[in-house]
Amino acid sequence: FAGLCKICASVGFVGDVVDLWLQLGNRQLVSLAELDPVVGPPFQRFVSWVVDRFTSGAAFFTALQAVDGTAEDKIRADEFVRRVQHLGFHFASEAEGRTTFEGLDIHRTGHVSEREVAYVVPSKS
């Protein structure tokens, strides 16, 4: 239970952790859609697009860098949304783009790195 509390705090989950724990039961994995039915499906749509189009988070990050011809190792939220749209993915709203960025910014630094994207986005098998 302590591990779940730590994970929830690290991702900014402010819901009822005890209720979440009870609902999970003995399961070891839970989907984002189960934790947040509003954010989960659009984020999964984005991740599926990345995997289908680029095959991995690392390849996607390389494509993000190539949009402006830079080799930046970290990309800010505003740049991320603009570059993703340039690559052909369209967010339903500005908020969806921001939320997607936040889902990739696992260290909450205000920018994403190749390592973060590769960690969150699985490689195509």
N, C-alpha and C positions, 0 to 999 in steps of 0.2 A: 504494500500500500504506500509506503514511503517513496518508493521509486515512481509510482504513478503521480503522486503529489509533486515530486520534483519535475517530472516531465511536463505536467500541466502548467506549473508555474513558468517553466522555461519557454513555453509556446504562448503564454498569455491567456491560458484558459481560466476563466473566472466563474465557471459554473459550479454546480454541486459535485465535488470530487467524490464524496461518499456515495452519492446516488450513482455516479458513473461507475465506481468500483463494483457496486452491487449489480448493476446492469451487465457489466462485462462478465461476471462470474469467473470461470476458470480459463477463459480465452486469453491467449497470449497476444493476439493481434486484433486491432480494431481499425476500421477505415475512417478516413477523414469525414466521409459522408455521414457516418454514424455519429461522430462527435459534433459535426456542424453541418446539418442538412442544407443550409443556405450557401455556405462557402464550398463545401465538399464537391458537389457536382461540377461547378465551373472550373475548379482547380483540376479535377480529374480530366475534364475535357482538354484543358491546356496540356497537361502531362501526356495524355494520349497523342495529341497533335505533335508534341516534341518527339516522342518515341517513334511515331509513324514517319515523320518527315526527316528526322536527323539520326535516328537509331540510338542515340545516347545523350545524356546531359552534357557530357564533355564536348561532343560534336556540335551540339546546339550552342554552347557557350562560344565556341570558335566562330560559328556563324554570326552570333551577336557582335563579336569583336570586328568581324569583317564588314559589317554594315557601314561603319565610318572609316574603315581602313586603319583602325587603331589596334593596338595590342594591350589595351588596358586590362589589368588583372582583376579589376573590380568595377562593377557597373552600378550606378545610382538608380533609384526608382524611376525618375522621369526619363532617363536614358533607356532603361530597360523596356518600359512600355512603348516608347517610340520605336525602338529597334525591333521589338517583337512584332509590332504592327507592320513595319517595313518588310519583315520576313514572311508576312502573309497571315498572321493570326490576328483576329479581330475580337477584342474584348467587348462584352455586351455594354459595359459602362466604364467610366473612369475608375469608379470604386472597385470594379472587378479586376482591372489591371493592377491597381494598388494592392488589393488583397492577394492576388497571385504573386506579386513581388514579395510581399510579406511572408508568404508560405515558403518561398525559396530562401529568404534571408534568415536562416536558422539561428544565426548568432546575434540577430537584432542590431546590426551595425549601420544600417541605412544603405548598404550596398551588397551585391551578391558577387560571389567569386565562382570560378569554374568548379572548385571543390564542393561548394554548397550545392550548386545545380546538379552536379554528378551524384551527390549523396541523395538528393530528393528524387531525381528522375532516374528510373531504372533503365538499364540498357536493353535494347530489343534482343530477344533470344532467337 
